[in-house]
Amino acid sequence: AGFIKSPLSQKRLTQDSVELYCEAIGNPIPEIQWWFEGNEPNETYVQLWDGARQDRVKINATYNLHSTSTIYIANLTSDDSGMYECRASNDPDRNHLSKSPKVKWIRSQANVFVIERPDIKAHVTGVSGKLILTCNMTGPYPAIEGHEWMHGDKILQTDTESSAFTSYTIEGKMEEHSGVYECVYKTSPVIKGQVNISVPPQVMAYKKSEHGNEGDTGVLICKNPSFPPVNSWVWYKNGQEVSTPIINGSGRYIIKSSGNKTELRILKLNIEEDTGDYHCNATNSYGFGGAMVNLRVRSRLAALWPFLGIVAEVLVLVTIIFIYEKRRKPDEVLD
């Protein structure tokens, strides 16, 4: 037996992808093939191979106890619309060019409709301390049953209107609400637009003041919670020329930067050389920003001072008691 476990009819937009899954059971284990028939008149079935259609087709198959196969088609075009057929057979003569197989191929089909993606014009406008995000879908599009506005996985607003235009209002400044927002049209299939609120890096120090003991490793961290991500991070130390940034791997410095976070490690801290202010500067396609971290380096004996102070207080107290006892007049002896 063989069957496709994916939905038998799927709607997709151009530039989307589709995946179909097929299983076959038999003894011996059957082979699975994928075939396609387009919607054009007189078009016949053609076999699909891994890497077909300019490497947009990926086929994976496993043959363990039973057969499983997945076909994945990326960056769909209207020419990808049609009937996809999964064929399974374990007949020894199944692929023989002259012999007809005794056991016929078992077939299962799924129809894929690729719809032209409509154009969505997205804008963001700042007005009187508010940000107005808008999407307007143009060209032919399916029936709209409502809209959603999303930021990541969070649904910000939802409605059941059928208009091609939708908007969402945010109270505040761009710097406070940067990121990627999505306008989702409830259609079949679902159509999404994207509105980007982009600002220069809004850099923040993980801690404005860091402490480290002499000889230990100091760690200074800066992050950028805004959008778009940082292209490059640069560290400077106060008192140095701006044209001479700290270079990763030079001296006792190690810098690790990944996306919106950077970390400066200073090995074997030195009180005289390393104490001071450090600047982390970030750059993205919209500008640059920075933050400052103050590093204080303590002597290794710093942790002992409170203990030594307590010991000194105890010694002074014992000395006073001892002197007092020595100088005190002896009590009168009773007859």
C-alpha atoms as one frame of an Amber mdcrd trajectory, in Angstrom:
protein
   0.000   0.000   0.000   1.124   3.555  -0.597  -0.367   6.898   0.376   0.409
  10.615   0.687  -0.003  11.819   4.268  -0.064  15.524   3.315  -3.378  17.277
   2.479  -4.653  16.154  -0.925  -5.149  19.756  -2.036  -2.888  22.639  -1.082
  -2.912  26.330  -1.965   0.347  28.265  -1.956   1.562  31.695  -3.031   4.371
  32.275  -5.507   7.763  32.424  -3.730   6.422  30.135  -0.974   7.371  26.458
  -0.601   5.426  23.197  -0.398   6.228  19.806   1.102   4.495  16.472   0.420
   5.043  13.277   2.383   4.445   9.718   1.184   4.639   6.277   2.810   4.552
   2.788   1.273   4.384  -0.626   2.965   5.277  -3.957   1.343   7.599  -6.946
   1.298  10.140  -6.543  -0.136  10.338  -2.853   0.717   8.886  -0.881  -2.235
  10.581   1.911  -4.140   8.938   5.368  -4.154   8.960   7.714  -7.130   7.516
  11.212  -7.580   5.717  12.280 -10.772   4.089  15.531 -11.866   1.386  16.534
 -14.328   0.842  20.235 -15.058  -2.455  21.969 -15.695  -1.742  22.731 -19.354
  -3.778  20.777 -21.936  -2.082  17.667 -23.368   0.556  17.772 -20.641   1.650
  14.296 -19.480   3.212  13.005 -16.285   6.986  13.517 -15.929   9.179  12.043
 -13.210  10.727  14.414 -10.676  14.280  13.985  -9.427  16.247  15.492  -6.587
  17.660  18.779  -7.903  15.054  19.232 -10.641  13.622  22.637 -11.614  16.955
  24.424 -11.205  17.615  22.724  -7.874  14.317  23.903  -6.354  13.141  20.278
  -5.898  14.536  18.273  -2.968  13.582  14.616  -2.519  14.521  12.612   0.564
  13.705   8.908   0.938  14.353   6.279   3.611  13.899   2.539   3.212  13.817
   0.981   6.682  11.069  -1.595   7.434   8.861   0.484   5.123   9.371   3.289
   2.595   9.015   6.991   3.327   9.702   9.868   0.968   9.384  13.651   1.132
   9.384  16.078  -1.774  10.080  19.743  -1.045   9.730  22.480  -3.677  11.128
  25.938  -2.875  10.413  29.366  -4.376   7.202  28.269  -6.080   6.108  29.656
  -9.452   2.780  29.368 -11.270   4.319  26.571 -13.382   4.529  24.419 -10.245
   0.716  24.165 -10.111  -0.572  20.693 -10.919  -0.985  17.103  -9.754   1.847
  15.499  -7.786   1.811  11.723  -7.714   3.623   9.370  -5.368   4.189   5.942
  -6.970   5.309   2.830  -5.066   6.247  -0.638  -6.325   8.374  -3.600  -5.231
   8.144  -5.577  -8.486  11.659  -6.587  -9.707  10.736  -5.485 -13.256   9.280
  -2.132 -12.209  11.985  -0.073 -13.941  12.642  -2.448 -16.870  12.288  -0.679
 -20.192  10.842  -3.638 -22.120   9.220  -5.854 -19.493   5.874  -4.924 -18.017
   5.827  -5.283 -14.195   3.540  -7.982 -12.810   2.677  -5.781  -9.839   1.361
  -2.401 -10.917   2.574   0.833  -9.346   0.435   1.948  -6.411  -0.347   5.655
  -6.761  -1.455   8.473  -4.474  -2.030  12.056  -5.574  -2.063  15.597  -4.207
  -3.087  18.732  -6.108  -1.068  21.933  -5.580  -2.456  25.333  -6.614   0.108
  28.159  -6.800  -1.543  31.598  -6.679   0.226  34.746  -7.818   1.361  36.691
  -4.749  -0.389  40.082  -4.573   1.694  43.194  -3.941   1.497  44.703  -0.428
   2.620  48.305   0.074   3.757  48.822   3.684   4.560  52.131   5.410   5.319
  53.522   8.864   4.604  57.168   9.722   5.399  59.138  12.890   2.692  61.634
  13.857   2.375  63.523  17.179   4.154  60.944  19.298   2.462  58.034  17.540
   3.606  55.490  14.981   1.061  54.492  12.342   1.781  51.228  10.532  -0.174
  50.574   7.330  -0.511  47.801   4.746  -2.401  48.070   1.474  -2.815  45.004
  -0.781  -3.050  45.759  -4.492  -3.768  43.655  -7.551  -6.000  40.573  -7.626
  -6.261  38.791  -4.294  -8.464  36.153  -2.600 -11.421  37.027  -0.377 -10.321
  38.653   2.914 -12.016  37.526   6.132 -10.063  39.735   8.535  -6.635  40.988
   9.579  -4.058  40.483  12.315  -1.057  42.579  13.332   1.822  40.652  14.854
   5.196  41.410  16.413   7.136  38.160  16.609   4.730  35.561  18.023   2.564
  38.170  19.775  -0.804  39.153  18.253  -1.214  42.913  18.687  -4.564  43.471
  16.980  -7.208  41.447  15.160 -10.389  42.252  13.233 -12.881  40.712  10.793
 -12.924  43.460   8.162 -12.660  42.607   4.451 -10.728  45.706   3.394  -7.432
  45.524   1.479  -6.159  48.350   3.739  -5.264  47.803   7.389  -3.431  49.902
   9.994  -2.033  49.646  13.514  -1.128  52.544  15.847   1.663  52.512  18.449
   2.036  55.137  21.177   5.667  56.250  21.472   8.822  56.889  19.504  10.516
  54.762  16.858  13.524  54.185  19.125  11.253  52.520  21.692   9.380  50.215
  19.288  11.806  49.226  16.545  11.448  45.767  15.027   9.664  43.707  12.383
   5.859  43.896  12.355   3.576  41.743  10.203   0.174  42.531   8.746  -1.599
  39.204   8.236  -4.519  38.933   5.823  -6.924  36.092   6.640  -7.194  34.658
   3.152  -6.758  31.211   1.614  -3.814  30.882   1.622  -2.802  33.400   4.306
  -1.035  36.489   2.918   1.476  38.437   5.016   3.094  41.840   4.641   6.026
  43.229   6.608   6.534  46.664   8.154  10.003  47.451   9.507  10.581  50.125
  12.140  14.300  50.729  11.717  16.525  52.937  13.899  20.255  53.411  14.631
  21.577  51.069  17.376  20.171  51.809  20.829  23.132  50.372  22.727  22.849
  49.473  26.407  25.504  48.273  28.836  24.586  45.049  30.618  25.968  46.716
  33.759  27.063  50.350  33.827  29.702  49.520  36.416  31.694  46.291  36.668
  34.083  45.135  39.394  36.960  42.685  39.157  39.786  41.455  41.342  43.390
  41.953  40.331  44.656  38.945  38.383  41.155  37.722  37.470  39.336  38.098
  34.128  37.124  41.154  33.672  33.993  40.816  31.521  32.202  43.833  30.008
  28.987  43.309  27.994  26.925  45.577  25.738  23.729  44.745  23.841  21.503
  46.324  21.211  17.758  45.540  21.576  16.784  47.594  18.516  16.288  46.778
  14.822  18.032  46.293  12.427  20.854  44.165  13.879  24.342  45.554  14.371
  26.810  45.180  11.487  29.949  45.877  13.515  30.989  46.400  17.142  34.044
  48.422  18.290  35.486  48.809  21.822  37.537  51.806  23.032  39.135  52.641
  26.371  38.835  56.153  27.787  42.039  58.125  27.290  42.920  56.310  24.074
  42.616  57.887  20.660  39.298  57.192  18.924  41.269  56.034  15.900  42.893
  53.246  17.944  40.160  50.770  18.964  40.820  47.680  21.049  41.778  44.861
  18.707  40.562  41.339  19.407  43.453  39.105  20.468  45.843  41.993  21.140
  47.542  41.973  24.512  45.100  40.710  27.152  41.932  41.580  25.211  39.419
  39.075  23.804  36.296  40.360  22.004  33.298  38.162  21.148  30.542  39.785
  19.100  27.457  38.056  17.715  24.546  40.000  16.266  23.128  42.316  18.884
  25.582  41.469  21.685  29.285  42.106  22.272  31.583  40.993  25.082  35.026
  42.318  26.027  37.205  40.080  28.205  40.330  41.473  29.858  42.697  38.782
  31.127  44.769  39.125  34.323  43.332  42.455  35.438  45.791  45.163  36.453
  44.785  47.988  38.798  46.856  50.691  37.137  46.309  49.721  33.493  42.721
  48.443  33.363  40.721  50.646  35.714  38.633  53.182  33.802  35.779  53.751
  31.355  35.231  51.553  28.288  33.045  52.444  25.302  31.194  49.946  23.087
  30.150  51.448  19.748  27.758  49.769  17.312  26.964  50.469  13.663  24.071
  49.350  11.463  22.657  50.513   8.128  20.816  53.405   9.839  23.653  54.889
  11.905  25.618  54.235  15.048  25.215  54.307  18.829  27.244  53.520  21.903
  27.342  53.021  25.648  29.937  53.262  28.433  30.969  50.738  31.088  33.076
  51.673  34.102  35.532  49.016  35.289  36.926  49.034  38.821  39.773  46.716
  39.665  40.262  45.799  43.330  43.396  44.522  45.004  43.426  40.829  45.849
  43.675  41.902  49.496  40.495  43.967  49.222  38.363  41.075  50.400  40.558
  40.742  53.520  40.120  44.341  54.720  36.720  43.780  56.401  38.088  40.705
  58.167  41.254  42.532  59.266  39.119  45.414  60.533  37.068  43.060  62.709
  40.262  41.437  64.050  41.693  44.884  64.862  38.506  45.883  66.692  38.606
  42.684  68.763  42.293  43.254  69.648  41.619  46.843  70.736  38.661  45.738
  72.844  40.655  42.955  74.524  43.537  45.370  75.237  41.213  47.916  76.847
  39.626  45.248  79.036  43.077  43.918  80.042  44.366  47.412  81.011  41.175
  48.185  82.888  41.445  44.979  84.883  45.104  45.699  85.762  44.451  49.220
  87.024  41.289  48.519  88.925  41.724  48.703  92.767  41.473  45.298  94.485
  38.250  44.714  96.301  38.386  45.158 100.096  38.866  41.899 101.889  36.128
  41.292 104.425  37.169  40.509 108.003
